[in-house]
Amino acid sequence: MAKLPEKTGSTAPRQIAPPPLSQHLRELASRPHAWGVLARNLIPVVGIYGFGWSAALAVFNYWFDGLTALAAIVAALIPRALRETQPKSVGATWVANLVRGVVTWIFLVGIVGLPY
């Protein structure tokens, strides 16, 4: 079989090699709080493999926790958004503000949470 000529003038960037494991361990040892983060994140792994927890339920819990956190952050932003967008001359009732806030919250959680 004939060999194909090799390209020498490639414009693709050269791939950077990952750091060695010893560097990762040195950086982990230099940050004591990193051990707590590592242990906290290993709880579901140990639970799934060691205690027979449901992997699907663990994934669902992570997803649901993130979605509720997103909904809470949006809910915290709604009062200020309503206050800043309402004209000074118009005095809206608290019922109208509540309805406007709920509709805005549902819309924003739907739009911002869509990729989630």
C-alpha positions as CSV (number, residue, x, y, z in Angstrom):
1,M,0.0,0.0,0.0
2,A,1.1,3.5,-0.7
3,K,1.6,5.9,2.2
4,L,-0.3,9.2,2.2
5,P,1.9,12.3,2.5
6,E,1.8,13.8,6.0
7,K,0.7,17.4,6.5
8,T,3.3,19.5,8.0
9,G,1.6,22.9,7.8
10,S,-1.5,22.1,9.9
11,T,-3.3,25.2,11.3
12,A,-5.0,23.2,14.1
13,P,-3.8,24.3,17.6
14,R,-1.5,21.8,19.4
15,Q,-3.3,20.0,22.1
16,I,-2.1,20.8,25.6
17,A,-1.2,17.7,27.8
18,P,-3.1,17.5,31.1
19,P,-1.0,18.0,34.3
20,P,0.3,15.0,36.0
21,L,-1.6,13.4,38.9
22,S,1.1,14.5,41.4
23,Q,0.4,18.1,40.6
24,H,-3.3,17.6,41.3
25,L,-2.5,15.9,44.6
26,R,-0.1,18.7,45.6
27,E,-2.8,21.3,45.0
28,L,-5.4,19.3,46.8
29,A,-3.0,19.0,49.8
30,S,-2.4,22.7,49.9
31,R,-6.1,23.5,50.3
32,P,-7.5,21.9,53.4
33,H,-11.1,22.9,52.6
34,A,-10.8,21.0,49.3
35,W,-10.9,17.8,51.3
36,G,-14.3,18.7,52.7
37,V,-15.6,19.5,49.2
38,L,-14.3,16.2,47.9
39,A,-15.9,14.3,50.8
40,R,-19.2,16.0,50.4
41,N,-19.3,15.2,46.7
42,L,-18.4,11.6,47.3
43,I,-21.5,11.0,49.5
44,P,-23.8,10.1,46.6
45,V,-21.1,7.9,45.0
46,V,-20.6,5.9,48.2
47,G,-24.4,5.7,48.7
48,I,-25.0,4.4,45.1
49,Y,-22.1,1.9,45.1
50,G,-21.9,1.0,48.8
51,F,-25.5,1.2,50.0
52,G,-27.4,0.4,46.9
53,W,-29.1,3.8,46.5
54,S,-30.9,4.5,43.2
55,A,-28.7,6.3,40.7
56,A,-31.7,7.7,38.9
57,L,-33.0,9.1,42.2
58,A,-29.6,10.7,42.9
59,V,-29.5,12.4,39.5
60,F,-33.1,13.5,39.9
61,N,-32.2,15.0,43.3
62,Y,-29.4,17.0,41.8
63,W,-31.6,18.2,38.9
64,F,-34.5,19.2,41.2
65,D,-32.2,21.0,43.7
66,G,-30.8,23.1,40.9
67,L,-34.2,23.9,39.5
68,T,-35.6,25.0,42.8
69,A,-32.5,27.1,43.5
70,L,-33.1,28.8,40.1
71,A,-36.7,29.4,40.9
72,A,-35.8,30.9,44.3
73,I,-33.2,33.2,42.7
74,V,-35.7,34.4,40.2
75,A,-38.3,34.9,42.9
76,A,-35.9,37.1,44.8
77,L,-35.4,39.3,41.8
78,I,-39.0,39.8,40.9
79,P,-40.0,42.5,43.5
80,R,-37.2,44.8,42.4
81,A,-37.9,44.2,38.7
82,L,-41.6,45.1,39.3
83,R,-40.6,48.2,41.4
84,E,-38.2,49.5,38.7
85,T,-40.5,48.9,35.7
86,Q,-43.6,50.4,37.2
87,P,-44.2,54.1,36.2
88,K,-44.2,56.5,39.2
89,S,-47.5,58.1,38.1
90,V,-49.5,54.9,38.1
91,G,-50.3,53.5,41.5
92,A,-51.0,49.8,41.0
93,T,-52.9,47.8,43.7
94,W,-51.1,45.0,45.6
95,V,-53.3,42.4,43.8
96,A,-52.2,43.7,40.4
97,N,-48.6,43.6,41.5
98,L,-49.0,40.1,42.9
99,V,-50.6,38.8,39.6
100,R,-47.9,40.6,37.6
101,G,-45.2,39.1,39.8
102,V,-46.5,35.6,39.6
103,V,-46.9,35.7,35.8
104,T,-43.4,37.2,35.4
105,W,-41.9,34.5,37.7
106,I,-43.6,31.7,35.7
107,F,-42.3,33.2,32.5
108,L,-38.7,33.7,33.7
109,V,-38.4,30.3,35.3
110,G,-39.7,28.8,32.1
111,I,-37.3,30.7,29.9
112,V,-34.2,30.7,32.2
113,G,-34.9,27.1,33.3
114,L,-35.6,25.8,29.8
115,P,-32.0,24.6,29.1
116,Y,-31.8,23.2,32.6
